[in-house]
Amino acid sequence: MDDKYLLELIGREPIELKDCGIEDFIKGKKILVTGGGGFIGSQLCRTAAEYFPKKITILDIYENNAYMLQQELMMKYGDKIDSEIYITTVCDRAVLEKIFEKEKPDIVIHAAAHKHVPLMEKVPAEAVKNNVLGTINVVELSEKYFVKNFILISTDKAVNPSNVMGITKRICEMIVQNKAKNASTTQFSAVRFGNVAGSSGSVIPLFREQMKTGKITVSHPDMDRYFMTASEAAQLVLLAGSMTEGGEIFVLNMGEPVKIADIAKKMIELGHPENEVEIVYTEPRPGEKLKEEFLLAEEGLKKTLNDKIFIGSPIDFDEKLFNRNLAELFNEVNSKNFSNEKILALLKKAVSQYNY
């Protein structure tokens, strides 16, 4: 699905982001992208390649997408850009350390995460292991190996989270902002995305498949979301990296939220004008909000030199208490007899805004 079609579905013009600073940020640098074979990670690699980094290291647990991305980069750029693939999980600290020691990246973009909201409601221990423990591994190794810039890919679901995926990403933001206060050489920051239109498992490809059956299911007629395209998301990340001073959460102004039902209607109009496709309203799935937010009330908004990018201010929290709560959470998720209910309670203990 191309950007023109996706933007027609979400009803707006493309967001023009001035790319001043990206070339200086990327050119000649060694970049490591975790989750680099995924929908967002691969677009980050493609966009970064346009600015001719010295090397792109693609780290992913799934080999096929990572391999195809590397072949794509090789066909387009030949030997102008070096690339390497590592098939591993961010949860494997020992393997990660060998990668950092060998590659010595200048920039780390941390996109690896479990992201599917209803699935993570069922397996909170796995969400904590991959999203939180995995982030701690990449954050600590970035500092140890003198990475210049670390960028966390976060989500609007981290704001007043109502689901396991969102709360784990909020914890990741707090880890990054806390590390930014104490880091000596690495600049740590985060970027909050809205929904990336057309991404794997999202509503647009799902609706496309459902249309073949003659019926599209929508959780609620009033449910809406903020949307961005993959190319907008990747540009935002690289721009944020070029302007960071450490500790920021960057947010893109994406205009007004879009009703999911309106996207379904538009897809029917564009794809099946001659056929009847029914829209069936069900109910929100576990963990789903009717509306997403981009900022906690305490964060406020700060302008940047780019009129489409804003910064949410860090919120102070008790670092020692936060770390004790995380230690208790990790003990539970690594226990043979862990309890989902206790994990949810410990997540709430770590971040009071969690509403489950």
N, C-alpha and C positions, 0 to 999 in steps of 0.2 A: 504494500500500500504506500503510495507516494504522499508527500507532504501536502500537495494541492488537494487531494481527495480528503485527507484527514482534516485539514483546516476548513474545508467546506462542511464537513460533518459537525465540527465544533463551532462553526459560525464566526470566524474572525480571520483577519489578515495575519500573515506571519509576523512574528516579533523581530524587529531589526535590532540586533545587538552590535554595537560598534566594537570591532575586534582589536582596537588599539591595545597593545600590551601583550597579546597572546603570542605573537611571533617571538618576542624577547623571552617570554616565559618558557616556550617549548623548544625553540630551535637549538639543536646541538645537545639537548639534554637526554638523559636516560630515564625512561618512564616505565613504571610498573603499574598495571591495571589488574586488580583482583576482580574476579568475575568477568574477566576480559572477553570471554566468548559469549556472554549473555547479550540480551537486547540492548541494554544501556551501555554495558562495558564495550561491546564491539563498536558501537557508534562513537564512543569516546576515543577508541583507538583510531578509527577512520578520520575523525576530525583532527586529532593530534597529528596524524601523519601528514596532513596538509601543510603543516608548519615545519616539517623535516626535523624531527627529533633525531638524536644520535641512535637510539635504540628503543624499541617498544617490547616490553616483556609482558606476555599474556599469561595470566595465571587463572586457571579454571579447573573445576572438578570434572567437567564434561569435555571429552576430547574432540568430538566431531565439529562443534561450532568453532572451537578455538583453532583447529586445523584449517577449516575453510576460511576463517578470517586471515590467518597467516598467508594462505595461498593468494587470497585477494590482494593483500598488501604487497606481496612479492610480484604479482602480475602488474600491478599499477606502478610500483615505485622501483622495482628491480633491486639493485644493490645500493640505491640511494638511502634506504632505511634498513637497518639491521632489525631482526625480530627473533624472539625466542618464545617457546611455549613451555609451560610447566603444568602438568596435570596433577593437582593436589587440592586439598582443602585448607582453608585458612585456620581450621581447628588443629592442624598438625604443626605444632610449634617447631619441632626439630627440623622438618623439611623446609618450612618457611625460612628458618634461620640460615640454612645452607644457600637458599636462593638469594637472600639479602646479602650474604657474605660474598657470593660470586658476582652478582649483578651490580651491587652498589648503586641503586637507583637515585636519581636526583629528585624525582617527583613520584609520589605514590598516590594513586586514585583508588580508593577502597569502595568498589561497587558490589563485591560479593555479599550476598545476603539471601535468606529465605524471605520472600515478599508476599506470598499468597495469604490473604487475611483469614478466610475460613479454615484453610488447612492448618495454619499455625495455632488456631484456637484448640485444635485437637492434640497437638504435639508441642506444648509450650517448652518442654525440656530441650527439644531440638532447636527451637527458635532461639533460646538463650545460648545454647552451645555455639551455634553457627554465627548468630548476629552479634552477641555480646562478647563471648570468649574469643571468637574469631577476630573481632575488632580490637580487643586488647592485645592480641598477639601481633597484629599488623602495626598498631600504634607503638607498642614498646620496641619492636624491631626497627621501625622507622627512626625512632630516636637513637637507638643503639648504633645504627649504621649511618648516622649523620645525613639522613634524607633532608633535603632542603624544604620541600613542601609536601604535606600530607593533606588530602582532601577526602572527607567522608561524604558518601552519597546517602542523604537522608530523605525524609518523606514528610508531607503534610500530616500524615497519620501519627507522627510523633507529637503533635500538638494536642494537649488534653486527650491523650490516647484512650480509646475504648476497646482496643484489641491487643493481642499478644504481640503481633508484628509491630504495631505502633509503639508500644511501651518499650520493646527491646531497642528500637531505633532511637527513642528518646534517651534511654540509658547510654547508648553509643554517643549521642551528641554531648551528654554531660561528661563522659569520659574524655572526649576530644577537647572540650572547652577547659576541663580541669587540667589536662596535660599541657594545653597552650599556656596556662598561667605559670607552669613550672619548667617548661622545656628550655633547653639552653641553645640549641641550634636549629631545630625543626619548627617550621610554622605550621600549626595545626588549625584547620578550619573545616566547616561542613557546608553543604549545599542542600536545601530542602526542595524537593521536586513535588509537583502535583502529579496527577496521573499522566503517564506518557502514552499518548494516543497510538494505538496499534501494537503496543508491547505484548509480549507473550502472556497469554492468560487474561488479558484485559478485555473490557466489554466489546470493543469494536471487532476483533477477530472472533470472539464468542458469538456475537450477534450475526456475523457473516455466516457462520456455520448453522446457527439456529434458523436463519431465513430459509435454508434448504428444506426445513421440516414444515414451513408455513407458520411457525409460531416463535416469537421472541419473548423471553421472560425478563421482566424488569422488577427489581425489588420493591420499588415504591414510586408513585407518580411524582413525588416532590424531591426525590433524591437527586442531588447534583454534585458535580466535581469540577475542580480546576484541571485543565488539560494543557499539555505542551507536546510538541513533537520531539522525536528523538534528537533531531539536529539542533533544535532550540536548547534541549537539555544539555547536550554535549558542549555547545558553545557557552552556556551559562557556567558550567564547571570550569572550563579553561579560563574564562574571563575572571571568575571568582579567584582562581589560583593566582592570576596575574596581579590582582589588586589586594590580596590578603596581607594583613600585618600580624595575623595569628588570633585565634579565638572567636572568629566571626561565624555566624550562621547566615549564609547568603540566601536570599529569596528573590525569585523572578516575578515581576508584575505581569500576570497572565490575563488581565482583564477580568471579566465577570465569570462566575462559575456557570457550567452548562448542565442542564437537566439531562439525566441519562435517558429519560423517555423521549426527549427531543432528538437525541442522537439516533435512537431506534427508529423514530418516524422518518428522519432524514435518510437513513440507510434504506428503508423500505421504498421511499420516494425515488432515490437514485438507482436502486438495484433491481426493484421489482415493480415498476409502475403498472405493469399489466396484470400482475397477480395480487391476490389478497394474502397479506401476511398479518396474522393476528398478534397484537401485543397483549400479553397476559401479566397482570401485576400479582406478585406473590407476597413476600414480606422480606425485610432486611435479613440477610444471613448473619450468623453469629459474628459479633465484633464489628459489623458495619454501622457507620453513622449515616444519618440522612444528609448531613452537610459536613464538609471538611473545613479546617481553619489553617492559617499559615503562621500565626503568632500566638504565643501565650500572652496574656494581658500584661505581664510584667516586662515583656521583652521590648515593646515599642518598635519603632522603625527609624533607621538612620539612612539617609541618602548616601549614594556613592557618586563617583564621577559619571557613571552610566545611569541614565534616567530610568532604565528598566530594571535595575538591580538594587535591592535594598538589603540592609543588614539588621538582624535581630540582635539586640544587646544581650550579653550573657547574664544569667540569673545566678546570684550567689547561692551556695548551698554548703552544708556542713560536710567537708571532704572526708573527715575521719568516719563520721556516721555513715556516709554513702558507701565508703569502702567496706565497712563492717557489714552493711546490709548486702552488698554484692558477695562477700565471702560466704555469708549464710545461704544466699541464693545458689551459688555455685556448689556448695556442699550438698544441697538438696538435689540439684539436677544431675549430679554425678553419683548419687546414691542408687544402689540396686533397687531399693524399695521407694523410689521417689513418688510423690503424690502431686498430681496436677493441681489439686485444690491448694496445696501448700505453696506450690510454685507461684500461683496467681496471687496468693496473700503476700508472699515475699517480694514479688514485683511491685505490688501496691505499697509495701513498706519502703522500697527503694525510691519510688516516685509517687508522691501523694496525689498528683493529678490523674493517675490511672483510674479510669472509671469502668470497671468490668462487671 
